[in-house]
Structures are given as structure tokens and as C-alpha cells.
């Protein structure tokens, strides 16, 4: 159902922004519980979208950290 996925993804994007502002990396769980009281389908789609976004952010950070370490090593060996 496209509407559920669209709503969930837009909400997840907003919650990710709120999590950064709040400094609370578990805020999405609280929001998921609120959603689940009235729509388990939306809750599941929302939680999936949040997990995907969080995983993507962690993966990008991992890649950036590894590349930064490699560049530091190359720079220290060249100097």
C-alpha cells in the first residue's frame, strides 16, 4: 500500500530531524508506540523506514571514518 509507505517515510524523515535536535537517538521508538495505538500497519512501515534511515546513516559514517583513517595513514607515511 503506497499511502502507508509514503506517510511512514515522510514521518520518519521528520522524526530523524527531531532526534538530532532533541539529542535522543531512541525517540523514534516512542513515536512508533504512539502510532501503534491506532495503526499497527503504519507503525511497522514507520519503524522500517526509521531503521533503514538509521542504518544508512551509520554505514555512511563508517565509510567516512575508514576513508579518513586511510587518508591520515597515507599522509603520515608520505610526510
RAVEN-V219183 format. One line per field, one symbol per residue. ss: DSSP state (a for helix, b for strand, c for the rest). phi: phi as a letter, one per 30 degrees, with the letter a starting at -180 (. if undefined). burial: 1 if it has 24 or more other ideal C-beta (glycine too) atoms within 12 Angstrom, else 0. A space follows every 50 residues. Layout:
BEGIN
ss: ???
phi: ???
burial: ???
END
This chain:
BEGIN
ss: caaaaaaaaaaaaaaaaaaaaaccccaaaaaaaaaacccaaaaaaaaaaa aaaaaaaaaaaaaaaaaaaaaaaaaaaac
phi: .dddddddddddddddddedddibdceddddedddddbaeddeddddddd ddddddddddddddddddddddddddddd
burial: 00000001001100110000000000010011001000000110111011 00110000000000000000000000000
END
